[in-house]
Each structure stands twice: as structure tokens, then as C-alpha cells.
Amino acid sequence: MSQQYEKDLREAWDKFCDDLKSAGDIALRETAANNPVDRAAAFRLLSRNIGLALQFEMENNDPLHPELLHYFDPLRKQGGDNTDALYVGGPINGTDTYRVTGKRGTSRYFGVTVVEKGNTPWGGGVAGMLFGDQIEMDEDGNFELFLSPDPQPGNWIKTTPDTFRVTFRQFFADWEGEEPMEARIDRLTGDGAPPQLTPETVVDGLASASHWVKWSVTYWADMIEKWKVQPNRFLSYRQLDDNKIDATPGGEPLISYWMLPPDEALIVRVTPPKSHYWAVEFGNYWWETMDYRYRLSSTNCHHATLEDNGELILVVSHDDPGLPNWLDPSGHSEGYITFRWMLADSCPVPQCEQVKRSELFERLPDAVKKITSDERREQLAERRRGIVKRYKW
């Protein structure tokens, strides 16, 4: 006769599968982009986020035995993942003392946040943070960082009773020239291996993971609707939503929604401010960046080509216009563009102009900079090399 735990496990698995099946309704929502590529991306998004949900809710959700694992990569995305970024983090609590040790690396932007629980899939507000230049290191870049409710010597971020996660953000400007962090986390106020696996752990983990998949995908789809109603206008997250979330410290992103028929192009112009790091991200309706290994789906302070007067001119077009700062829709019909001015002296708002593709060069300066086919091939090859280095593939 079957034991009760076997029945519980079977029921938990059946519910997990049923919940994932019902999540397909999100992908077919009426307001979502509905061309074949956009619909396919929606279902792929659901499948990609199953692994992320299991990592968060079952495999690495124990604050007594945390590991620093990366969240997103070119094959697993959500929530407007930054093309330049490597996000790393793990579960912690607000009562224990943790030590993170390792080598900081050389990413242009580096920030650590301690995050509190909240009413979003990524928690609530930031309880404490440090920028890279605030972290004491030795001459080789090695560092030691403490996370705890009580003061610690050296690098320290205070935790709170609602603390549940620590996140390290590394934004790479020169993809080939900058090195990622190498680090580990240890809980100092305890020892021993995690408790033995139990049926209850799996039952609870499956339920939490399926809930997180539906919650997170719906959350971001609902969020992007706030920009969709006013396309080609750059607005900050704070202007449209008052939810507290684990936002990147040092500069609030400016986001615009784009919708582009095959015979049109979108011109985006702005003069970047003086800043520690700036970047442009480009993605679809589901807040996923395009395939940035092989396609032009971003630029930044290192890769962009500026005009002689310092202006940045971006062009979104379904075919290659021969311009250096092209954003490739990759078959998608609509999505988002995000600007990040990090630790900048000002926050200029980019301006958009949507034109017929046939009239694109009539709307651009006569001396706008171009790119050759050989330069384009090298531009794309450089991206691939940089991604392999960042993720150690």
C-alpha cells in the first residue's frame, strides 16, 4: 500500500504540472504582442523560468546554507535583464552573520544590495548597499564583506529583520577586457550540512516554484503595459509604479515602449552625460533582451559610436541600415528600450522619431556615421567572445 508521503509527492507533482500548464494562458493574453515570434518567445519564457523558479524556491532557498548563483544568462531571462550584466546572489536572513570572500573583478559597474521581502517576485526595497569603489580590497582585488544585523569591521552591510536575499550586480562595458567577480558566501553563525531531504521539502518547493513562475511572468507583463500605452516616450520606473523592488542603485532606468511595422524605423537620439557607466538595452514585450550573443541588442559607453558632437544616434529597424548603433528587433514587433545612466552628473531623456524605413536617411544628419559589412561582422564577433568570457562557457 502506498504511504502517505508518496501520495503527497504525487499530488504535489500533479499540481506543479497543472499550474505550469495553466500558465500558458499568460502567453496568449490579448494585450501581448501576437506575431509568431512574439508568441513563441512567450512560451519559451515560461519554460526558461521553470529552472529559475526551482533555483530560487527549492534548490537555493536556504538562508542557513546559501550559495552565490547567477540569475540570468543568454538562455534564461526575465524582468528587463541587462545585456551587460552578470547578476549573482543568494538567500540570507536578518539574524545570522555572513561573510562573502573573493576577488571583485573589474566590471565597470559593481553594486551589492541587501534586499527585503516585499510584494513583488523579486522582493521589496533595498535595506543596504555598497558600490564597488566603497569596498575595501587588497592590491590584487581580494575583498571580504560581512552581512549581519550587528556592526562588523571593514566592509559591512547591515541586515534587517525582513532581509531575504543579497544580490551582486556586475555591469560590463568592455565585454572582452573586464573580468567577473569570483566569490563565495559562508554563514559564520552556524555550521554543518543542510538537513536531509524530506518529502515536505519537495512538496513545498514545487508549490512555491510553480507559483513564482506564474507570478513573475504575469508581474512583468502587467508592468510593461504601463509603458505600452504611451510608446516612444522614455519614463522611469518610479514615474509609473510605486512598488518597492530590488532596483539597481546609482541610476534609475529610463524605459520606452516601441512598436515597429516592417516598413518603418525608429530613431532615438540623446547626448550621453558624464557617468561612471551608461548602457542601452533592447528587448521584447516579455522583458527579455534579444539574443545578445549573436545579434545587436544593446550598446554602452564602451561599444557605442558617437557622432562628432557627442550625440548618440540609435536606429531600430527590421533590416540592417548600415549604422553602428543598430538595434535588431530579431523578428519581434514590439518591446522595450532601456537607458541606464549610472552615477551620472545628469539624466537626459532620449527623444524618439518613428519614420518610414525608406525615409530613414532623410531624417538623419548628412554626415551620420556608417559601418562597413566587415566592421559589422567584427562587431558581432566581439559580442560572442565577450559572452563566452563572462559566463566561462
N, C-alpha and C positions, 0 to 999 in steps of 0.2 A: 504494500500500500504506500502511496506517495506520502511523504512527510509534508507538514505544513509549510516548511521553508521552500520546498520545491514548488508548491502551489503559488506561494508568494512571488518567487522568482519568475515563474511563467507568466503570472498576471502582470508583473512589472514590465516584462519584456513585451508582452502583447500591447500594453498601454503605451509604451515607448514607441512602438512601431505605428500604432494608431494615431498617436499625436503627431508623429512626423508625417504621416500620410495626410492628415488634415491641414498641415502647414502648407501644402500645395495650393490651398486657396489663396494664400498671401501672394503667391507668384502670379496669380491670374486676376488680381484686383483690378477693377475697372479704370482706376486713375493711373495705373502703371504704364510705362512705355510698352507698346504691344507689337513692335515688329518682331520677326523671327529671332533675331539676335538678342534683343532685349528679353523676350520670353525665355529663351534658352538660358540666358545669364541668370535669370531669377531662380530657376530650378537648380542650376549649378551652385548658386549661392547657398541654397538650403543644404545641399549635400556637403559643401565645403565647411559649413558652420556646425555640422554634427561633430566633427573632430574637435573643433574649438570648444564647443559646449561640454563635451566629455572631459577635455583637459581642465576646464575651469570648475566643473561641478562634481567630478568624481576622481579624476586621476591626480590632480594637483590642487586640491581644495583644503588641505590640512594645514592650518597655521602652526601646528606643532612640529611639522616636518616639511617645510616648504622647499621648493626648488625654483630657481630663476629660469623660466622658459620663455621663448619668444611667442608673441601672439600671432602676428600676421607675417606673411611672406608672399611671394608672387603667386602662390597657389591657394592661399587662404586669406580672405579679405573681409572687411566689414567697416562700416562707420566712417567712410572717408579716410581710409588708410593712406598715410603719406608715402608717396613713391620713394622718397629719400630715406625713409625711416627704418630703424630696427627697434621694435618695441619689445622689452623684456620685463618680466615681472613675476610675482608670486604672492601667495596668500600669507598674511601676517595678522596678528591681533594687537589689541591695545594694551595688553598686560605684560607680555613677555618682552625680553630684550633680544634683539637680533644683531648680528654682525655680518656685513657684506664686505668681502675682501676680493681684491683682484686688481686688474690693470684697466685704467679708464679708457684707453684707446685714444683716437684722435678725431672723432667725428666733430664736425664744425659746431653743431649744437648738441648739448648734453644737459639733460634735466632729470631729476629724481623727484617723484611725488609720492607722498603717503596719502592714500585715498580712504574716504569714509564710506560706509554703507549709505545707500540712497534709493531713490525711486526710479533709477534708470538701470539698464542691463550692465552698465559699467560703473555702478556705484553712485556716490554723491559727490560732495565737494572735496577739495584738496585740503587736508589737515596740515600739511607741511611740505616744504620742498627745498631743494638746493640746485643751483645751476652748476655747470661744470667748473667755472672759474672760482666758485666758492668752496670747492672741495680740495682739501689739503692732500698733496701727493708727494712722493719722493721723486728724485730726479729721473727715475725710469717710468714714472706714471702709475706706480702702485698706490693703492689707497685702501683705507679702512673706514667703513661707515657704520654707525650704530643707529638702530631704530628702537626706541623704547619710550616709556612714559616718564622716565627719570633721566636727568642730565647725564651725559657721558663725555669723556674727554675727546677732543678732536672733532671730527665730522659727526654730526648728530642731528637727527630729525625726530622731533617729539611726536609720539603717537597719542591717540585719543581713545576713549572707550569704544567709539564707533569705527575705529580703523579696521580695514579688512584686506588691504592689498598695498603692495609697493610696486611702482612702475618706473622703469628706466627708459627714457626716450633718447635715442641717438639719431640725429638727422645728418646725413652725409651730403656735403656739397660736391666734393671731388670723389666720385664713387670709386675710382681706382687708387687714389692716393691716400685715403683715410682708413684707419684701422678700427674695427669694432671692439667694444669692451669684452674682456674676459673676467668673469666674476662668479662667486658662489655666495650663498647665504646660509648662515647657521644660527639656530636658536640657542642662545647661551644659557637660558634658564630652564634647562631640561636636557635629557639625553635619551638614548635607547631608540630602537627601531619603531616604526609605526605599528599600531596594533594589528593583529592578524585579520585578514579579510573576513567579513561576515556577510551573510545574505542581506542583512539590513542595509549594509553599506551600498551594495549594488542596487537594491530596490530604491533607496533614496537617491542615489546618484543618477540612475536612469530617469527618474521622475524630474529631477532638477534640470537635467540636460535637455530633455525634450521641451520643458517649459522655457528654458533660456533660448533655444533656437527660435521658437515662435515669438517670444517676447522681443528679442533683439532685432530680428528681421522686420517685424512689424513696427517697432520703435523707430528705426531709421527710415523706413518707407513713409511713415506718418510725418517724420521730421522734414523730409525733403519736399513734401507737399507745401510747406510754408514758403519755400523759395520758388516752387514751380509756378505759383500764381502770379509772380512778378518776374518773369525771365529777363536776362541780360541786365540785371541790376545787382551790384555787389552789396551784400548786407552781412553783418556779423551775426554769429550765433546768438549773442546777447540781445540783439535787436528783435529777434523773432521768438525766442524761447527763454523762459526763466528757470528751467531745470538746472540744478547743480549737477555737474558731471566732471569726470577726471580730465579737465581741459589742459592743453599744453600751456605751461606758464611762459610768460615773456612776450606774448603777442597773440591776440585773438584773430582767428582766421576770418577772412572776408570771402564770402561764398556767393556765387551766382549760378542760376539755372540756365541751361541752354537747350534749345530745341531747333534742330537744323535739318531742313529738307535736303535732298541730294543736290539740288541745283543752287544752293545758297552757301555762303561762307560767313563766318563771324570774326570780326576784327576786334581785338582787345588791346588797348593802349594805356600805358602808365609809365611814369618815370620812377623807378625804384628808389626808396630812401636809403640813407646811410643806415646800415644794420649789420648785426653780427651774422645773420643768415636770412636769406629770403628764398621762397620757392613758390612754384605754381604746380598744382595738382589737377588732374583731369580724370573724370570718371563717369560712370553710367547712373541711371536712375536709382540703382540699388546701393549707392555709395561705395562702389568698388572701383578702384583705379583700373585703367586699361592694362593690358599685358605689358608692363614696363620693361620686361626683358628684351622684347623684340619690336616694340612699337614706341613712337614718340608720344608719351602720355604725360609729360612733365618737363619742366626746366627749372633752373635755380640760379643762384648768384654765381656759380662756377660755370655752368654749362650754357647759359643764355648768351645770345649775341645781341648786344645793344646797338642802337643807332649812334651816329657820331655825336648827337646831342644828349646822349644818355637815356633815350627813351627805349622802352621795351615794347615791341610790337609782336603780338601773338596772333596766329590765324588758325581758326578751326575750319577744316574743310574735309570733305569726304575723299578728295584726291590730293596728292602731294602738290602744293603750289610752288615748290622750289624755294621756300623761305626757311631760314634756320630755325625759327621758333614755331614750327608747325605742331598742332595738337591733332592727333589722328583719332577720329571717332571710332575706328575699328568696327564699323558696321552698326554701331548704336545710333539711335535717332535723337536721344536726349540724355541729359545728365547734369553734372555739376563741374564748375571750375572753382578752385580754392587758391587764394593768395595767402601766404604767411609772411609777414614782416616781423622777424624775431629780434627783440632787443633793439628796435629801430628808433630813430630820432623823430619820425613822423609816421603817419598811416594814410598814405594817398589811396584814393578809391579809384580802381581802374574803370575805364569807360568802354562801352561796347557799341559796336555798329554792325548790324546784320545787313548783308548785301547779296545781290545775285553773284554767283560764282564767276560769271562771265564779266562782271564789272569790278572784280576784286582789285586789280591793279590800278584802276581809275581812282579808287578810294585810298590808295596808299601813296606815300611820298615817292616822287620820281626816282630818288636815289636809295630807296629801301634796299637793305642788304639781302643778297641772294645766297644760295648754296648750290654747289655742283652735285651731280649724282655720285661722284667718288667721295665727296665730303659727307654726303648723306649716309653712304654705306659705312664710313668710319664712325660717324655719329652713333649709328645703331650698334655697331660692333663694340664701341666703348661701353654702352649700357650693359650689354650682355657680360662683358668682362667684369664690370663693377658689381653686378649682382652675384656672380659666382664668388667673388671675393667676400662680399658682405655676409652671405649665407653659408660660406665654406662648402659649396657643392663641389 
